[in-house]
Amino acid sequence: MISILKSDECLENLAGISADVYVGIKSDLEAPLTAEENVYSTPVFASGKGLYKIQGKNEAQKVSFSSLGPRKGYDLGITIVIESLNKVSSKASRALNNLDLFFIVKDGDESLIVYDPNRRCEADNGGIAGDTGDTADSDRQATCEFHLKPVKYPLLYVTEPAQGGWDSLLVQ
């Protein structure tokens, strides 16, 4: 059994994740990612394919999890808040709603992934929602909430590329 004691780690436990969210299309991978316990391998993409980057609202993205009950795993979720509502974000929202995707986000020095080789990460009914705002001080944004269930661990990690970080895997 693992001991989780505050005295084992004298560092801060800072909340929040990066505003940058990397989105991958599972069919663009050369092969499904493999995992050792809760850490997935670095994605390798087919020629001409790669990650897409969404710059979300600062201090608004989050990865969340909840238990589905004993021996039933977890519901792993990611929330992305997009502040641009225009023709491009409208097309992106359609793709996010319909494609078989996975998501990567930096969490301090680590990278979290919302991915399963056999299950879809989906936006439930109302999972992608937004509005143009109705007054000058309204937020004009879309909130995209995706869930992957069940997964074995409450948080899943992914090995970052050895050089260049996640930006090195962006579609060119």
Secondary structure, DSSP 4 states (H G I P E B T S, - for coil): -----GGG--S-------SEEEEEEGGGBSS---EETTEEPPP-BPTT--BEEEE--TTT-EEEEEE-STTS-EEEEEEEEE---SHHHHHHHHHHHHS-EEEEEEETTEEEEE--SSS--B--TTSEEEE--SSTTS--EEEEEEEEEEESSSS-EEPPPSSSTGGGGB--
